[in-house]
Amino acid sequence: MKDYKRTDINKNLWVCDYGNGTFEIFIRACGPTGAYVYRYEKERLKWCQRRSYGGASTPKYYNFLNQIINLIGFYKNASPICQNNL
């Protein structure tokens, strides 16, 4: 794993900074839920994941560019009322 600088905000929130615009935000939840981790690369949200003592969930990746392209394609194929709102 890369070297990082950990900054504790409080006991339930901390940031691991890997440098170069890459960092992870950890939010600790109560009970067996563990912590939610949000990973940013190039200062943009890349993925989020839930981690606990029982293991980690599969990271959920975010690709906002593809979502925007899909929405534009949807509206272009929609009714004329929707097309006027673009």
Wavefront OBJ file of the C-alpha trace (Angstrom):
o trace
v 0.000 0.000 0.000
v 1.117 3.560 -0.605
v 2.306 5.845 2.150
v -0.338 8.259 3.318
v -0.941 10.983 5.868
v -3.861 10.379 8.212
v -5.734 13.386 9.561
v -8.224 12.734 12.360
v -11.170 15.122 12.347
v -12.841 13.439 15.320
v -13.209 9.843 16.537
v -15.758 9.046 13.804
v -14.219 10.875 10.845
v -10.716 10.820 9.378
v -8.968 11.398 6.039
v -6.090 9.428 4.517
v -4.240 11.649 2.033
v -2.096 9.807 -0.522
v -1.055 13.046 -2.257
v -1.541 14.090 -5.863
v -5.287 14.664 -5.399
v -5.911 11.117 -4.115
v -7.490 10.678 -0.696
v -9.990 8.566 1.222
v -12.602 9.790 3.681
v -13.567 7.342 6.430
v -16.865 7.775 8.294
v -17.290 5.373 11.181
v -20.838 4.144 11.810
v -22.295 2.663 15.004
v -22.667 -1.043 15.578
v -21.353 -3.757 13.275
v -21.692 -1.523 10.214
v -18.037 -0.499 10.445
v -16.972 2.462 8.319
v -17.941 3.946 4.990
v -14.960 4.791 2.804
v -15.140 7.332 -0.034
v -12.134 7.316 -2.395
v -11.307 10.384 -4.450
v -8.806 10.393 -7.309
v -7.845 13.602 -9.101
v -10.184 15.281 -6.582
v -13.236 13.428 -7.976
v -15.253 10.700 -6.308
v -14.036 7.351 -7.669
v -15.798 4.783 -5.449
v -17.338 4.131 -2.052
v -17.204 1.022 0.092
v -18.424 -0.238 3.459
v -15.760 -1.858 5.632
v -16.253 -3.740 8.893
v -14.619 -6.412 11.017
v -16.600 -9.019 9.058
v -15.151 -7.937 5.717
v -15.664 -5.276 3.087
v -18.372 -4.727 0.519
v -17.620 -4.536 -3.177
v -16.642 -0.971 -4.089
v -19.347 0.967 -5.915
v -17.644 2.862 -8.736
v -18.910 6.206 -9.956
v -18.650 7.271 -13.574
v -20.543 10.526 -13.823
v -19.527 11.160 -17.449
v -21.270 7.988 -18.673
v -24.350 8.833 -16.604
v -24.562 12.297 -18.181
v -24.137 10.856 -21.698
v -26.902 8.326 -21.014
v -29.238 11.065 -19.741
v -28.615 13.228 -22.818
v -29.313 10.235 -25.061
v -32.521 9.547 -23.151
v -33.783 13.110 -23.557
v -32.913 13.221 -27.270
v -35.107 10.168 -27.793
v -37.896 11.515 -25.574
v -40.914 13.612 -26.457
v -40.544 17.162 -27.876
v -41.500 18.611 -24.480
v -38.407 17.042 -22.920
v -36.198 18.099 -25.828
v -37.084 21.752 -25.278
v -35.708 21.519 -21.727
v -32.152 20.603 -22.841
l 1 2 3 4 5 6 7 8 9 10 11 12 13 14 15 16 17 18 19 20 21 22 23 24 25 26 27 28 29 30 31 32 33 34 35 36 37 38 39 40 41 42 43 44 45 46 47 48 49 50 51 52 53 54 55 56 57 58 59 60 61 62 63 64 65 66 67 68 69 70 71 72 73 74 75 76 77 78 79 80 81 82 83 84 85 86
